[in-house]
């Protein structure tokens, strides 16, 4: 039997798509376990309506371990909630793992996007995973296929890790059974994290985490912000330095307009006017400093660029 384990948190939008694709499979010897981390939406109700067993989860590592504990299958298929699997996925993956005597595998991930940058990113990651078959095993939590015996042997996922628990799992599992990328199966994955955080920002974050792991070891503290669930809630947009500066200048202009229109009028002379001028001068100095900081930073960047030409 295959136990499909899905960690969730507020996945009412994406989970139905995955569960529908599981229902359409031409392989029937499976169970679905949803390890939920306390969703506030309809995630658990949706899971039960599709016949899934719902257990208490947590962050991905804890959720996957909880799902594995409740699982009855000899094969544990860990899938993220935002993937969709083709009709023959379970049958092909199960048969290939048995035929090749595999204990640890994954599949190619194809983006649910028509953007070239998304396709390049996923093809590059697929290539990296394939290359890792011959070195230190790498895998994404999007899809981890492992036998019960290997999962138990390495004692599952490390719940003390804040990020990259999937990579740590692959590293430890790979010491016993190297990962293999299946030829007969693939899946489709959403690009929601890229859309929410920004493609360039997310790639930089992944590279930073990998460099940290390479030189300092696994991440056991909040090294970077990495959300689990809540993907329908947009991140608060941070104002750029230029926008903040523009607001300061506009506010200063308004203050000067008021001061100039009142200058010389009764009730706005002497001490009152002097206080207002001092206040405006203080704001003006702040704006000048901001302008200096912005343009000196830009100049430094230009100078650095020239050095590398």
VEXPA-668755 format. One record per residue: y, x, z of N, C-alpha, C in turn; residue in three letters. Coordinates in steps of 0.001 Angstrom, whole numbers, plus 524288, in hexadecimal, padded with zeros to 5 digits. Layout:
! VEXPA-668755
YXZYXZYXZALA ...
This chain:
! VEXPA-668755
7FB498034480000800008000080000804E58036380000UNK 808F8801767FD5A80E17803F37FD6F81195801098014AUNK 81407803E4804C1817F38019C8084281D4F8033A8063FUNK 820587FF658047F8259F80069802958295D7FFC380728UNK 82C20803E88087D82F86803E780D19835338048280B64UNK 83870800D180D1283DE6800A680B5A84186800808101BUNK 84468804B18113784845804828157184D1F8018D8139EUNK 84F3D7FE1F816E3853B77FAEE81543857ED7FA8D81975UNK 85C9E7F97C8179A861077F80281AEE864F57F52381777UNK 865527F0098183D868E97ECBF8152F868057ED5F80F4BUNK 863557EC1B80D9E861CE7ECD380826860CE7E7A880554UNK 863767E380806DD8627C7DE648047B863AB7DE497FEA0UNK 866FE7E1BE7FCD1868687E1DE7F747864447E49E7F400UNK 862207E8F17F5FC85E9A7EC307F2DB858D27EB397F3E5UNK 857787EA017F8C2851F67E95C7FA2384F1B7E5557F6CBUNK 851707E0D47F58884EA47DCFB7F24B84CFB7DF237ECFCUNK 8501F7E2957EABC84ECD7E4D77E5A3849E17E82F7E605UNK 849827EB437EA34844D67EE747EAFE840187EB0B7EC15UNK 840AF7E73C7EF9083C3F7E3E87F0F683A587E0B27EC55UNK 83DE47DEFA7E8F983C537DC2B7E438839337DFB87E09EUNK 83AE37E49C7E0238380D7E8467DCC3832AF7E98D7DF01UNK 832297E9707E43082D0B7EA467E69F8297C7E59F7E596UNK 82BA57E0E87E5EA8289D7DC237E4E48265F7DC117DF5DUNK 828FE7DE907DBAF8275B7DE867D632823427E2A97D4EEUNK 821B07E5BD7D8CC81DF67E9F37D7D7818A17E7E87D628UNK 815F77EAF07D2E1810AB7E9827D13D80C967EC277D4B5UNK 80E417EDFD7D94180ADB7F0527DD3880BAE7ED257E231UNK 807777EB397E485807FF7E77A7E8CD806797E97C7EE36UNK 8040A7EE047EE7E8023D7EFEA7F392806A47F2E67F657UNK 80A6B7EFF27F83D80EDE7F2657FADB810FD7EECD7FF1EUNK 8140F7F109802878170F7EE208066C81CA37F03780658UNK 8204F7ECF6807EA825CE7EE9380819827B77EE5080DBAUNK 829DE7F29980F8C82C007F2DB814D8831C87F44181481UNK 835057F0E48169183AA77F1DB816BE83C157F37B81C4EUNK 83DFB7F84681CDA83F9C7FA48821FC845847F9B482251UNK 8473D7F5B18250E84CCC7F45C8251584FA17F68C829DCUNK 854437F8AA828E1857437FB4682D0185B567F7BD82F87UNK 85A437F29A82F9A85DE77EF008322A861DE7ECA782E80UNK 860207EAEA829F8863A77E8A382614866837E3E382837UNK 86B6D7E35A826A886E977DED78282B86E9D7DAAC823E9UNK 86C5E7DBF081F6E86C417D82B81B20866D57D5B481ABDUNK 865597D3F68161A8606F7D1128156685BCD7D48A813FBUNK 85C377D993814CB858197DD3781334852B97DBBF81550UNK 8524E7DADB81A5E84D2C7D9B981CB784AFB7D48281AD8UNK 84E577D0AA81A4E84C8D7CB8F8185884A807CC14812C7UNK 84D417CEEB80F8984B977CFC180A1E846587D28C809F9UNK 845C37D68D80D38840DB7D98080D6183C477D5F080EC0UNK 83CF87D2A5812AD838C37CF158144A837977CB0F8100AUNK 83B967C93380D5F83AC77C5668092C8376F7C7A6804CAUNK 837BE7CCC38040A8348F7CF588000F82F3B7D10880233UNK 82E1D7CFB18070A829087D0F3809498289E7D64F80BB6UNK 82CFF7D8F180C7582CE27DE2580ECD82C6E7DDCE814BCUNK 82A0A7E1BD816FF829D97E23281CA782EC97E50381E64UNK 831987E2DB822228367A7E531823F5835A87E7AD82950UNK 837077ECAB829B6836A27EF7182EB583BF47F1C383008UNK 83CA47F32B834EE8418B7F586836A1841EF7FB0E83487UNK 8464C7FC2F831E48470C8015B82FA684B628045983256UNK 84E298076082F4C8526D80A9783148854AF80D9582CBEUNK 8571C8121182DBF858D38155B8296D854008169482624UNK 854A38181E82131850198188881DB084B3881B1881FEFUNK 84BCA81F7F822AD8472B82228824CF8444481EAC828ABUNK 8472581C4282C3C844BE818D183023842678140482D8EUNK 84517811EF829AE8431B80D5B826E983E1480E8082405UNK 83DEA812EA8216E839288145981E8B8349A815428224AUNK 835A3817D18269F8317B818B082A7782F888138E82CC7UNK 8332580FF882DDC8319F80ADF8300182E5C807D882C12UNK 82FE5808278272482CE5805898231082779807D88227EUNK 8272480CFD822BA8221280F9E8224A81E8180E35826D9UNK 820CA80DA082B7281DB780C368301181B39806D882F72UNK 81E028034F82CC681C017FDFE82C0B8189B7FD7782730UNK 818608019582407815A08015581F0180FB6801B081F99UNK 80CFA7FF1081C06807407FF1E81BFA8050A8026381782UNK 80851803C4813BE806708066380F118054680C2880FBBUNK 8020480E2980C2A800E9813C280BFC8051A816AB808EAUNK 8081C813BE805CF80C76815F8802DF811878137A804CEUNK 81548816BF8062A81A5D814DE8080181E69815E4803C1UNK 8209F811BB801AF8249F812307FDA5829E3810C98001CUNK 82D1C814B78011883246813D38035B8363B813137FEFAUNK 838CA80E987FEED83CAC80D677FAEB841CD80BD97FD7BUNK 8462780D847FB2F84B3C80BA17FCFB84C078060A7FB24UNK 84F63803337FDD18501B7FD9D7FCBA852E77FC867F799UNK 85573800717F563858907FF837F0A9855ED8016E7EBAFUNK 850B8801AE7EBB984DE6803397E6FF84B2C7FE7E7E49FUNK 849AB7FF147DFC0846947FB1F7DD01842127FDF77DA65UNK 83D507FBE67DAFB838C37FE8A7D8B6836AA7FB7D7D403UNK 835237FE377CFD5832DE7FBA87CB3F82DB27F8FF7CC93UNK 82BED7F59E7C923827657F23F7CA2C822617F5407CB6BUNK 821977F9C27C8FE81CB37FCAF7C9C981D4E801197CDC4UNK 8218A801257D09F822B4805887D41B81E5A8067D7D812UNK 81CED802957DB1281906803517DF36813C3804FA7DD02UNK 81216802567D8E480CFE803947D68C80CED809277D479UNK 810F080A927D18C8111680FC57CF338118C814107D34BUNK 814EA813397D72A815A58172E7DB3A810A9817E77DE71UNK 80E3D813997DFE880972813C67E30B8050F8168D7E014UNK 804568151C7DB2A8001F817647D80F8010181D307D713UNK 805E381EA87D5EE806EC824317D4DD8063E827827D9C2UNK 807E48257F7DE378072C828757E30A80167829327E446UNK 7FE4D8252D7E3517F8AD825AD7E43C7F6238295A7E048UNK 7F7A0828BE7DB647F54782BEF7D73C7F67C831B97D7F1UNK 7FB31832EE7D9C67FCD08385F7DA607FC0983A5E7DFFAUNK 7F9B2837227E3477F8C0838857E8C47FDD583A347EB81UNK 801D9837037EAD9806F4838437ED0F807BC835A77F25DUNK 80A00838907F5F780B6F8366B7FB0D811528358D7FB84UNK 8143D837D37F7FE819EF837B57F86C81C548378F7F2F5UNK 81F68833867F1E88218E832FB7ECA0826B7830037ECA5UNK 82951830347E83C82DF782D0D7E74C82E1E82BD57E17CUNK 83238829287DFC9832B7827C57DA428384C828E47D87DUNK 83911828D17D36983E59829647D15884190824947D2BDUNK 846788257C7D41484A17821357D53D84E09820C17D0D0UNK 84E8281C157CEB58523881B1C7CA7785681817807CC86UNK 85B6F818A77CB5A85FBF815957CD928605A8103D7CB0EUNK 861B380C6E7CE2A86313807417CC28868D28076E7CA89UNK 869D680A987C6A186F2B80B897C4D386F0680D897BF3DUNK 8730B80C387BC418738280E237B6E487720812D57B686UNK 87954814777BAEF87CF7818E07BAD987A0A81E037BA0BUNK 87C088212E7B6898797F826267B5408793E829B27BA09UNK 87D63829CC7BD3287D7A82D2C7C1CC8791F82BC47C598UNK 877EE826BC7C617873B7825097C99786E68826C17C77EUNK 86DCA826747C25C868DA8281C7BFF88682482E017C07EUNK 86C63830E47BFD086C24836957C06586AA8838047C602UNK 86D1D835707C9C886BFE836907CF4B8663C835A87D087UNK 8642D831307CEED85EBF82FE47D03885ADD833497CD34UNK 85C14834847C84E8589B837F87C5568588483D667C7CCUNK 85D0683F277C9A885D51844467CC3185A298444F7D140UNK 85AA28400F7D446857A083FC67D925851C683F7C7D7FAUNK 8504683C747D40884AC183C337D284848B98419D7D11AUNK 84BF4844947CE5084A7A849E47CCCD849C484D567D199UNK 84D5884CD47D55E84D0284FFB7DA248480284ECC7DD2EUNK 84698849CC7DD73841CC8484A7E03983D0484A747DD67UNK 83D1184A397D833838A584C497D53483813852277D602UNK 83C7B854EB7D61D83C4885A8E7D70483A5085BCB7DC7FUNK 83B7B858577E038839D58593B7E5A1833F1858CA7E64EUNK 83143856AE7E25F82B89856517E2A28291685BC17E318UNK 82BF885FA87E143829E0864F77E12782C7D868827E52EUNK 82FE98663E7E85E8329D869427EC6C8327C866137F17DUNK 836F0865707F4098373B8622D7F8B88381585C857F71EUNK 834AF859107F8D7834D18539F7F71F839ED850E87F88AUNK 83C0A84DFE7F4C0840A584AB77F58683F4C845287F3F3UNK 841D6841697F676840EF83BF47F5118458E838BD7F700UNK 846798345F7F47D84A7D830BE7F64B847E082C337F912UNK 84A7182A3E7FD2C84858825CC8000984802820E47FCCDUNK 84A54820EF7F83D84A0181C807F49E8445881B007F3A7UNK 840F181EF37F31F83B6181DED7F21A8380C8226B7F41DUNK 835248216E7F83B83181825417FA6482C22822BA7FAAEUNK 82866824FB7F7F68230F822F97F7D381F8D826E97FA9EUNK 81D038253B7FEC281A00828E2801EC815328262780429UNK 8110582921804CE80C5D826E48073880D1F8269580D20UNK 80A65822F680F7080AAC82253815248090E82760817DEUNK 80507829F2815E78031282E968189C8071683300818BCUNK 80A03833A68147180E00837BE8146B812A98362A817CBUNK 8142A8313C817898187E82F4C81ABE817598303782086UNK 812A982EDF822358113382F94827B4810E08355B82925UNK 80F28838818257080E7E83E1482684813B1840B9827CDUNK 817DE83F1E8252381CF984187826278204C83E30829DDUNK 81DEA83A1682BF682062836AA82FDC82548833F282DCAUNK 8251183273828E08292982F2D826A282E70831C78260CUNK 8328382E8A82610837DD830648255883A398321982A8AUNK 83D94835F782A4F8403B837F182EF9844F38347783021UNK 8449B8316383445848B982DA18358F84D808301D83817UNK 84D458351E8393B851CD837BE83B95855C18397E83779UNK 854388393E83280857B583B0982E5885BAA836D982CE2UNK 8606C8388B82BB1864A1834F382A4A864CC833E78246FUNK 862DC8378582158862E28370381BAE85EB183AA281978UNK 85D0983997814AF8592583CD5811F8853D383CC8814AEUNK 8529D838778175984D7283803819C98492B837C2815ACUNK 84A82835F5810EE846BB835D180CAD8456883B5580AD1UNK 8496683EAF80A7D8488784417808DF845518470F80CF1UNK 8466984600811DD84367848798161583DB7846B8815E0UNK 83CE6841AD814D58379B83F968145B834BA8426380FF5UNK 83764842F180B7F834F984586806FC833A584B368082FUNK 8371F84DC880AF28364A8534780C528316E853ED80FB2UNK 830E2850828139B82C67850E7817268275A84F1D8148CUNK 827B584AE5811878230A848F480ED08213784CD780AB4UNK 8251184F628082F823CB853158040B820D4857DB805E0UNK 820F7858EA80AE881E0185D5880CFB8182385C5680CBEUNK 816B08575D80C9C81127855F080C5B80F978541C806E2UNK 812FA850D88049D811DE84EBC7FF6D816F584E8C7FC56UNK 81795851DF7F86381C79851EB7F56981D7484CB77F2B6UNK 8226284B647F22E823C58467D7EFA68229F846C67E9D0UNK 82158842537E7948208C841EF7E1F18239D83D437DFEFUNK 825E983DDD7DB51828C7839997D8D58250E836CA7D528UNK 8244C831C57D6068209C82EC17D2DD8229982E227CD45UNK 81EF882E387C9988204B82D987C40E82019827EC7C24DUNK 81D47824B57C53B81C3081F5F7C36E81FCC81B407C5C9UNK 8236281CD87C928826B4818F97CBCC82C4081B0F7CC6BUNK 82FEC817757CCA28355E818B77CDD0837C1813EA7D06FUNK 83C70814657D25583F2880FCF7D476844F28100F7D31BUNK 8478980BA87D3F084D2180B397D2EF84FF580AF97D831UNK 8544E80DBB7D8938573080DE67DD8685CF580CB77DC98UNK 85F48809F77E04C864CF8089C7DFC98683580D757E097UNK 86D0280D1F7DEC6870BD8116A7DF838750780FAF7E352UNK 8739D80C337E6D787782809E07EA5C87A3280DE97EDD0UNK 87747811D37EFA1879BF815CC7F2F287DB5818F37EFCCUNK 87C5D81A107EAF48800781CE07E793884F5819AC7E6A7UNK 884378149F7E5CA888B38113C7E4C688C20810A57E99AUNK 889B2810AE7EE2388CA780FF07F2F888F87814E17F4A2UNK 88CD98194D7F46588F2381E237F666891D0821637F233UNK 890898204A7ED3889297823867E90188E8D8278C7E767UNK 88DCA8282A7E25E889A182B967E07688A7B8314C7E1E4UNK 88F1C833447E0E789033838C27E21988FD5839CD7E7F5UNK 891EF836347EB15891D5836DF7F0C588C3D836E67F2D4UNK 888EE833897F0AA88385833367F27A88075838157F0F9UNK 8815483A017EC4487EA883EC47EA8C8803C8435F7EDFFUNK 88554843BC7EF2F88724847EE7F2A9884968477B7F809UNK 88403842AD7F9EF881A3841CA7FF0F87BEE843967FF0DUNK 87907842257FAFB8738C843BE7FA988730E849B17FA6AUNK 8766884C2C7F74F87635851E17F6D88777B8547E7FC0FUNK 87B4C852567FED387CCB8547D803E88784785422807C6UNK 875A884FA3807E08713884EE680B6A86CCF852AD80A11UNK 86BC985364804FC867A0856F58035D868E385C96804DFUNK 86DD485E1A8044786F6286364805C986ED88642080BB4UNK 8703F8602180EAB86FAF8605E8145E869EF86109815D3UNK 8669085DEA81367860F885E398149385ECB8639581324UNK 860C4865B680ED685ED886ABF80CF58602186F28810C2UNK 864DC86F11812EA8669F8736F8162B866468726F81C0CUNK 8667286D7281DAE8668C86C578234686215868EA82533UNK 85F2C8668C821A785ACF8634B8234E85BFA85D7F822E3UNK 8587585A4F824F4858F3854A58247885DB58529382775UNK 85FB084E26825A08648A84BED827BE863458482982C37UNK 8649E849C7830F28637C846858358A8687A8446C8381EUNK 86CD8844F783569871C2842C58375D874938402C832C8UNK 878DA83D8E833E587BB183AB782FD287ED583E8182C79UNK 87C2984114828F487EA4844FA825918823F8426882199UNK 8806A83E3081F448837F83B4081B75882C58357081C7EUNK 8864D8325981A75885BC82CB181AE5881E982ADC816BBUNK 87DB98284981867879BF82684814B1877B28214181689UNK 8799781D2D8140287853817E3815B8872C98163E81448UNK 8709181312817A586B96810788169286CBD80AA98169EUNK 86BF5808058123186D428027C811C98731D801A881144UNK 874BB7FCB28118E87A4C7FB418113F87CDE7FD0080C2DUNK 879F27FCEA807E287C257FEDA802FE87FE07FB0E80065UNK 87FEC7F6358021E883957F2797FFD9888F57F2E580258UNK 889417F5E58069F88E4F7F6B080929890B37FBB580711UNK 8952B7FB2C80485897A97FFB38022A89A04803368065CUNK 899B8808418055889C1080BFA808EF8A1FD80B64808E1UNK 8A47D80BE980D578AA3180BA580D568AC748100380A02UNK 8B01480EA2806AB8B25C8127A8032D8B65D815CD80614UNK 8B5AC81ADE805E78B96481E5C8085C8BDF381F58804A2UNK 8C2A881F22806C58C73A8201F803888C79E825F280254UNK 8C8F3827327FD808C9B582CA27FC088CECD82E9B7FE62UNK 8CF43833D07FEAD8D4138361B800B68D8C28347E7FD6DUNK 8D7FB8340F7F8568DC45832A07F4DD8DE1D82D0D7F5E3UNK 8DA6C8297C7F6E18DBE48240E7F7EE8DECF823947FD1CUNK 8DCF88267C801018DF9F82675806148E5288289A80580UNK 8E5A082CCE8026E8EAC082F21801818EE5B82B4D7FEB9UNK 8EC42828947FAD38EF60824BF7F7F08F16F8207C7FB91UNK 8EE1181EAD7FF2A8EFBB81AAA802E38F41F81CAC8066CUNK 8F3A6821A18080E8F7B3823F180B608FCF18242980887UNK 8FCCD825D38039B901A28264C8008E90421820F47FFBBUNK 900E181D1D7FE7D902EB817D17FDB190568815AE802ABUNK 902DB816A480720904F5814CF80C1C90A258178880D4FUNK 90A5C81C9180C2E90F2D81F8380D129139B81D75809A4UNK 9125881C3A804CB9164181A078013B91874814E780354UNK 914EC8119B80567916A980C998079691A4880D7380C3EUNK 918DB8112E80F9F91C22812558142D921848144981285UNK 9218E8179880E7C9268E819A480C93929DA8155A80A1AUNK 92739811C58076892A0C80D5B8051792CB580A188094DUNK 929C88091A80D8892BFD80609811D593092808E381458UNK 92FCE80DFA8152B933E081113817BD938DA8114081474UNK 9382D8121280F5A93CC38127680BF293F9680D4180B6BUNK 93CA28090180B8193F1A803DB80AFF9421B8025880FE4UNK 9406B8047A81463942FC8032E81957947288072881AE4UNK 9471F80BA48184094AC380FCF819B49506580DE581976UNK 9533C80EED81D97958BA80D6F81DC2959BA807EE81F9BUNK 9559B804C582000956597FF62821C2956FA7FF2D827A1UNK 959777FB0C8297D95A3D7FA6082F1E954FC7F9EE831E8UNK 954757FC348364394F9C7FBFF8394C94BA18000F83796UNK 94D198030F833AE9496180704831DC94C3980C4083162UNK 94F1D80D7D835639521A812518356B950B88157A83A44UNK 952A781A2583A689520F81D6C83F0994C7381EB78404AUNK 94B0E81DC084530945E381F458472F9417F81C9384440UNK 942268179C8430493E0C814AB8404C93CDA8171683B03UNK 940EE818618382E9403781AB68330693DCC8202883377UNK 93F918232D8375193D748286C838139379E8284683961UNK 93618824A383CA59308B8240E83E0792D4D822C983933UNK 92F5F81F52835F492C8481DC48314492C038225082D71UNK 930408255782CE993026829DC8296A92C2E82DE082B51UNK 92C0182EB283076928328325F832A692299830948319BUNK 921D282B818322691C93829578312691B0C82A1582B6EUNK 91EBE8291F827EA91DB1829BF8225291CBF82F7B820FEUNK 91FD7832F58235891F1B838908226B919AF83A6382422UNK 917E8838398287A912B28399382A7090E82837E98268CUNK 90F19833278247090B5F831428208590BB28348A81B92UNK 9107E8360381A189113D839258155F90E7C83E6B815DFUNK 90EE0840CB81A8390C39845C581B6C9064E8452D81AE6UNK 90445840C081CCD8FEAB83FAF81C618FD0B83F43816ACUNK 9004D83CAA8138B8FF2383C1680DF88FF4E8415D80B3EUNK 9034E8448080C7D903CA849B780A218FF0384D0B80B6BUNK 8FD4084CC5810568F89884FBA811E68F3D484DEB80ED4UNK 8F34F848BA80E348EEE88469780B3D8EF168486880599UNK 8F3C284852803488F46684A267FDE58F2E584FE37FD6BUNK 8F4B1852FA8012A8F37A858948012A8ED9B8598080192UNK 8EB0B8569B8051E8E5608572A805D98E269855C8800E5UNK 8E3EE8515C7FE7A8E12F84F8B7F9CC8E1AB853717F560UNK 8E679855297F4498E743858867EFC58E58E85E1F7F0BAUNK 8E5A985FE17F59A8E3A3865197F6C38DDC08652B7F62DUNK 8DB2B860D07F7A18D580860547F6F08D41C860647F12FUNK 8D73285D787EE188D63885D587E8768D6F5862C07E617UNK 8DAF78658E7E7E68DC0686ABC7E5DB8D79B86E797E729UNK 8D58586DF97EBF48D11A871407ED8A8CC6A8704D7EA0CUNK 8CB7786B437E8CC8C70D869EC7E5678C7BF86C527E006UNK 8CCA886C1E7DE008CDB486E647D8E08CCC9874447D8F6UNK 8CE91876CD7DD338CDE087C717DDB98C82187DDF7DDF9UNK 8C52687AC37E0EB8BF8987BBE7E1578BCD687B0D7DC22UNK 8BE7D877177D9328BC338762B7D40A8BD3587AC57D06CUNK 8C1F687D107D0C38C346881807CD758BFD38862E7CEB4UNK 8BE8D886C47D3BB8BB4C88B2A7D55C8B5F188B0C7D2D8UNK 8B3FB8864E7D1C68AEAB885CA7CFBE8AE87885507C9D2UNK 8B31D885917C7478B33D8853B7C18B8B22388A8A7BF26UNK 
